[in-house]
Amino acid sequence: MQIKLRPNDDCTNGWSAILHPRTPAPALKEAINADWLVIGAGFAGLATARRLAQNCPNDRIIILEAGVAGDNASGRNSGFAIDVPHNVGSSTAELEKAVNYKRLMNAGIAHLKEVVDTHSIDCSWSQRGKYHCAASAKLVDSLLKHHAEELERLKEPYVWFDRDQLRERLGTSFFRSGIYTPGCILLNPAALTRGLADTLPNNVVLYENSPVTWLDFEGKVHAKTAFGEVRARKLILANNGSIGQLPGFERQLFTVASYASLTHPLSEEQRLRLGNIEEWGVTPANAISGATMRFTQDHRLLIRQQFDYTPSMSVTEQSRIHVRGQHRDVFLSRFPELSDVQMEHFWMGFFSITRNGSPRWGRVRSNTYAAAGCNGVGISKQTVSGVTLADLACGIENPLIDDMYALGEPTRLPPRPLLDLGVKAYLAKECWKGRKEY
């Protein structure tokens, strides 16, 4: 079938813009045969390919990446490798599978840490933990306290901070309360994705700037790009956002866009206005209405805020201009003393969401496997999805496979245009519920 829909991002990414230039791998320009074809060089695809190479050292593994590693969706997120589950919107569905998610996320972090250490990947890896914060009393009493109860049930260490305590640590009085957990890793996602792509085993070949234009996996796997083609025995689908157009994935996932802004490095005088603070990361109690924030090792402030429903996987320039101005307002509401600080970078990216929070993971055909539906928390989750998927595909026992199955499957979405109306209504409802988090 023809592949018509793929991410149409804004061709800019603050995380990679602050790194040294990288030469991408060549595009596919020939017809080749392989044992395995992996579509997508994000966290899931790279982890799957790396594990396949370990499991099957004599097999030839090909990765086709539509864009460039580090500038794809995996390189555009906020840079949190999260170790314990938390709610994304006002729903607490993910917490119902908290024990499974905890094991999986920690395994994902452990896998990444091993690769980062083995290959000396410079991605600003730092176990600084994270703050899960709320500004309104309503969200403190509902979502934040629910999160604390779940952490206690999991026997996870945490500290509850009030407004004054958060001010000392974050440099802002915006939040009423917050929960600090120590296990989250903060990093530069573009640097990590680049490093993972550039340190693949010898039996893995990555082709970048090679979007798949035609794909058949009914029998043998056959994929075409603009200038080449791949025939393979087995297929791994790790193309997250665009996977919903493929047979067998209809009405299981929908795509949203999110946006980020990154300041220039704060001067010493500007940092003094915030107090004696160190690197930190904040996730909002309601991520749809609130803002994810970072204070980085090189003294930049990141704002990640706003979700838009994007079935076409594209965003208008007018929308980008609107959100960019919105980010300025969000920034000043938290740091009014930094009105002279400018946003040096602004970008957006796409990710997929399932109706019930469960991933689309596992075997989908006799020769085809998939890891999709990151639901916006992808670094640790999609990494372990890839590792376990490779073991499943190779028939290798791994107790984490049972944890992946325990997460369930996506519930079916309504057809369009009912889906469009429903998603837009849901996002509007979440923004209204969390309007004081703006």
C-alpha positions in Angstrom: 0.0 0.0 0.0 1.0 3.6 -0.6 2.2 5.4 2.6 0.8 8.9 2.2 0.9 10.3 5.8 4.1 11.0 7.6 5.2 13.7 10.1 5.4 17.2 8.6 7.3 18.9 11.4 8.9 22.3 11.4 12.4 21.2 10.5 13.9 22.8 13.6 14.7 21.4 17.0 16.2 23.3 19.9 17.9 20.2 21.4 19.9 19.4 18.3 20.5 23.1 17.5 22.6 23.5 20.6 24.7 20.4 19.7 27.6 20.1 17.3 26.6 19.3 13.7 26.2 15.6 12.8 26.4 14.0 9.4 23.4 11.7 8.9 23.7 8.2 7.6 23.2 7.9 3.8 19.8 7.6 2.3 18.8 4.2 0.8 19.6 4.3 -3.0 19.6 0.6 -3.9 17.6 -2.6 -3.7 18.7 -4.7 -0.8 17.7 -7.9 1.1 17.7 -8.3 4.9 16.6 -10.6 7.6 14.9 -7.8 9.5 13.5 -4.4 8.5 12.9 -1.9 11.2 10.9 1.2 10.3 11.7 4.1 12.5 14.9 5.2 14.3 13.4 6.5 17.5 13.8 5.0 20.9 11.7 1.9 20.1 13.2 1.2 16.7 16.8 1.7 17.9 16.3 -0.4 21.0 14.7 -3.2 18.9 17.4 -3.2 16.3 20.2 -3.2 19.0 18.5 -6.2 20.8 17.9 -8.1 17.5 21.6 -7.7 16.7 22.5 -9.2 20.0 20.0 -12.0 19.7 20.8 -12.8 16.1 24.4 -11.8 15.4 24.5 -13.4 12.0 21.3 -11.6 10.8 21.3 -8.5 8.6 19.1 -5.7 10.1 18.1 -2.6 8.2 16.6 0.5 9.8 14.7 3.0 7.6 14.3 6.4 9.2 12.1 9.0 7.4 14.1 11.9 8.8 17.3 12.3 10.8 18.0 10.6 14.1 17.8 13.3 16.8 15.5 15.4 14.8 12.7 12.9 14.7 10.0 12.7 17.4 12.4 11.0 19.9 14.8 13.9 19.7 12.1 16.5 20.2 10.6 15.7 23.6 11.4 17.3 26.9 14.2 14.9 27.9 12.7 13.0 30.9 13.5 9.3 31.2 10.7 8.7 33.7 11.0 5.8 36.2 7.6 5.9 37.9 4.2 6.3 36.2 2.1 9.4 36.5 -1.1 10.7 35.0 -0.9 12.7 31.8 -4.3 14.4 31.8 -6.9 14.2 34.6 -7.2 10.4 33.9 -5.3 8.1 36.2 -5.7 5.0 34.0 -1.9 4.4 33.7 -1.6 4.3 37.5 -3.8 1.2 37.5 -1.0 -0.7 35.9 1.6 1.0 38.1 3.5 -2.0 39.2 4.0 -3.2 35.6 5.0 0.3 34.4 7.4 0.7 37.2 9.3 -2.5 36.3 9.3 -1.6 32.6 10.4 2.0 32.9 13.2 1.1 35.2 14.3 -1.6 32.8 14.2 0.9 30.0 16.4 3.3 32.0 18.9 0.5 32.9 19.2 -0.4 29.2 19.8 3.1 28.2 22.3 3.7 31.0 24.3 0.6 29.9 24.5 1.8 26.3 25.3 5.4 27.3 28.1 4.2 29.6 29.5 1.6 27.2 29.7 4.0 24.3 30.4 7.2 26.3 27.4 9.0 24.8 27.4 12.6 25.8 23.7 13.5 26.3 23.8 15.4 29.6 22.6 12.3 31.4 21.8 13.3 35.0 19.8 11.5 37.7 18.3 14.7 39.1 14.8 13.3 39.7 11.7 15.3 38.9 9.1 17.5 40.5 5.4 16.7 39.7 3.7 20.0 40.5 0.3 21.7 40.6 -0.7 25.4 40.9 -4.4 25.1 41.9 -5.7 23.7 45.1 -8.2 21.5 43.2 -5.4 19.6 41.3 -3.3 19.4 44.5 -6.3 17.7 46.3 -7.1 15.4 43.4 -4.3 14.4 41.1 -1.3 15.3 43.2 -2.5 13.5 46.4 -3.6 10.5 44.3 -0.1 10.4 42.9 1.4 10.4 46.4 -0.9 7.6 47.5 0.3 5.6 44.5 3.9 6.2 45.3 3.3 5.0 48.8 1.6 1.8 47.5 4.6 1.2 45.3 7.0 1.9 48.2 8.7 4.6 46.1 10.5 7.4 48.0 9.1 10.9 47.5 9.1 14.3 49.2 6.1 16.6 49.3 7.1 20.3 48.9 5.0 23.4 49.5 5.1 26.7 47.6 8.0 28.2 49.6 10.1 25.0 49.4 9.5 24.8 45.7 10.5 28.4 45.3 13.9 27.6 46.9 14.5 24.7 44.5 12.9 25.9 41.3 13.2 29.6 41.4 9.5 30.2 40.9 6.5 30.7 43.3 4.0 29.6 40.7 3.3 26.1 42.1 1.2 25.5 45.2 2.6 22.0 45.9 4.9 19.4 44.3 6.1 15.9 44.7 9.7 15.1 44.2 10.9 11.7 43.2 14.6 10.9 42.8 14.8 8.3 40.0 14.0 10.3 36.9 16.8 10.9 34.4 17.1 14.3 32.8 19.0 14.5 29.4 19.2 16.0 26.0 17.0 13.7 23.9 18.5 14.7 20.6 22.0 13.9 21.8 20.8 10.6 23.2 19.0 9.6 20.0 22.0 10.6 17.9 24.3 8.6 20.2 22.1 5.5 20.0 22.0 5.7 16.2 25.7 6.2 15.8 26.7 3.2 18.0 24.6 0.4 16.6 26.1 -3.1 16.2 27.9 -4.0 13.0 25.1 -6.1 11.6 22.7 -3.1 11.8 22.6 -0.6 8.9 20.7 2.7 9.3 19.4 4.7 6.4 18.3 8.2 7.2 16.2 10.6 5.1 14.6 7.4 3.7 10.8 7.6 4.2 8.9 4.5 3.2 6.5 5.4 0.3 5.1 1.9 -0.2 4.8 -1.1 2.1 3.6 -4.7 1.8 3.7 -7.1 4.7 0.9 -9.4 3.8 3.4 -12.1 2.8 7.0 -11.4 2.6 8.1 -7.9 3.7 8.7 -5.4 0.9 9.2 -1.7 1.4 10.0 1.0 -1.1 11.5 4.4 -0.7 12.0 7.2 -3.3 15.3 5.7 -4.5 15.5 2.2 -3.1 13.7 -0.9 -1.7 14.1 -3.5 1.0 12.9 -7.1 1.0 13.0 -8.8 4.4 11.9 -11.9 6.2 10.4 -10.0 9.2 9.2 -6.4 9.9 9.4 -4.2 13.0 7.0 -1.2 12.9 8.3 1.5 15.2 7.0 4.5 13.3 4.7 5.5 16.1 2.8 8.6 14.9 2.2 7.4 11.3 1.4 3.8 12.1 -2.4 4.3 12.2 -2.7 4.3 8.4 -1.5 0.7 8.1 -3.7 -2.4 7.9 -4.4 -3.7 11.3 -3.9 -0.4 13.1 -7.1 1.4 12.0 -8.9 3.4 14.8 -6.3 2.5 17.4 -4.2 5.6 17.8 -4.5 9.3 17.1 -1.8 11.9 16.7 -1.3 15.1 18.6 1.3 17.9 18.3 3.1 19.5 21.2 5.4 22.5 21.3 8.6 23.5 23.1 10.6 26.7 23.6 14.2 26.9 24.9 15.9 30.1 26.1 19.4 31.1 25.6 21.8 30.3 28.5 21.0 32.5 31.4 23.8 34.9 32.5 25.1 34.7 36.0 23.2 37.8 36.9 20.0 36.4 35.6 20.5 33.1 37.5 21.0 35.0 40.7 17.5 36.4 40.3 16.2 32.9 40.7 18.3 32.0 43.7 20.8 29.3 44.3 19.2 26.6 42.0 20.6 23.6 40.2 19.4 21.6 37.3 15.7 20.5 37.6 12.7 19.1 35.7 9.0 19.7 36.4 6.1 17.7 35.0 2.6 19.3 35.5 -0.1 17.5 37.4 -2.2 17.9 34.2 0.2 17.8 31.3 -2.5 18.9 28.8 -3.2 22.2 30.5 0.0 22.7 32.4 3.6 23.1 31.2 6.5 20.7 31.4 9.6 22.6 32.3 13.4 22.1 32.6 16.3 24.1 33.9 19.2 22.5 32.1 22.9 21.9 32.9 23.9 24.8 30.6 21.4 27.1 32.4 18.6 27.2 29.8 14.9 27.1 30.6 12.6 24.9 28.6 8.8 25.3 28.3 6.8 22.4 26.7 3.1 23.3 26.6 0.0 23.0 24.4 -1.5 20.0 22.6 -3.2 20.1 19.3 -5.1 17.3 17.6 -3.3 16.7 14.2 -4.8 13.9 12.1 -2.9 15.3 9.1 0.3 15.3 11.0 0.9 18.9 10.1 0.5 22.3 11.9 -0.1 25.7 10.2 2.3 28.5 10.6 -0.5 30.6 12.2 -0.8 27.9 14.9 3.0 27.9 15.5 3.0 31.7 15.9 0.1 31.6 18.3 1.7 28.9 20.5 5.0 30.7 20.5 3.4 33.8 21.9 1.5 31.6 24.4 4.8 30.2 25.6 6.1 33.7 26.3 3.1 34.3 28.5 3.6 30.9 30.3 7.3 31.7 30.9 6.6 35.2 32.3 3.8 33.8 34.6 6.4 31.6 36.2 9.5 33.9 35.9 8.3 37.5 35.8 11.8 38.6 36.9 13.2 37.2 33.7 11.4 39.5 31.2 14.7 40.2 29.5 15.3 36.5 28.7 14.5 35.5 25.1 13.4 32.2 23.7 16.2 31.2 21.4 14.5 28.1 19.9 10.9 27.0 19.3 9.8 23.7 17.8 7.1 21.1 17.7 6.7 17.4 17.3 4.1 14.6 17.0 3.3 11.6 19.0 0.5 9.0 19.2 -2.1 8.5 21.9 -4.4 5.5 22.5 -7.8 5.8 24.0 -7.1 3.9 27.2 -3.4 4.5 27.5 -2.4 0.9 26.5 0.3 0.6 23.9 0.0 -1.1 20.5 2.7 -3.7 21.1 3.5 -7.2 20.1 3.0 -9.5 17.1 0.5 -8.2 14.6 1.1 -10.6 11.7 3.1 -13.8 11.3 6.1 -11.8 10.2 5.3 -8.4 11.7 5.7 -6.8 15.1 4.9 -3.3 16.4 5.7 -0.9 19.2 3.5 2.1 19.1 1.3 4.3 21.3 3.9 6.0 23.6 1.2 8.4 24.9 3.8 11.1 25.3 6.1 9.3 27.8 8.5 7.7 25.4 12.1 7.6 26.4 12.1 4.8 29.0 8.8 3.3 27.9 9.5 3.0 24.2 13.1 1.8 24.9 11.8 -1.2 26.9 9.1 -1.7 24.4 11.8 -2.2 21.8 13.9 -4.5 23.9 11.0 -6.8 24.8 9.7 -6.7 21.2 13.0 -8.0 19.9 13.0 -10.8 22.5 9.4 -11.7 21.6 10.2 -11.8 17.9 13.2 -14.1 18.5 11.4 -16.4 20.9 13.6 -15.5 23.8 12.1 -15.6 27.3 12.0 -12.3 29.1 9.8 -11.8 32.2 9.2 -8.2 31.1 7.2 -9.5 28.1 4.5 -10.5 30.6 4.5 -6.9 32.0 4.1 -5.6 28.4 1.1 -7.9 27.9 -0.4 -6.8 31.2 -0.7 -3.2 29.9 -3.5 -4.4 27.6 -4.4 -3.3 24.1 -5.8 -0.1 22.8 -9.5 0.2 22.9 -11.1 1.0 19.5 -11.6 4.7 18.6 -14.8 6.0 17.0 -14.7 6.7 13.3 -14.0 10.2 11.9 -15.5 12.8 12.2 -16.8 11.6 15.5 -13.2 11.0 16.6 -12.3 14.6 15.6 -15.1 16.0 17.7 -14.3 13.7 20.6 -10.6 14.5 20.8 -11.1 18.2 20.4 -13.7 18.1 23.1 -11.4 16.1 25.4 -8.5 18.5 25.0 -10.8 21.5 25.6 -12.2 19.8 28.7 -8.7 19.1 30.1 -7.6 22.7 29.4 -10.7 23.9 31.3 -10.1 21.6 34.2 -6.5 22.8 34.5 -7.0 26.4 33.5 -5.3 27.7 36.6 -2.2 25.7 35.7 -1.6 28.0 32.7 
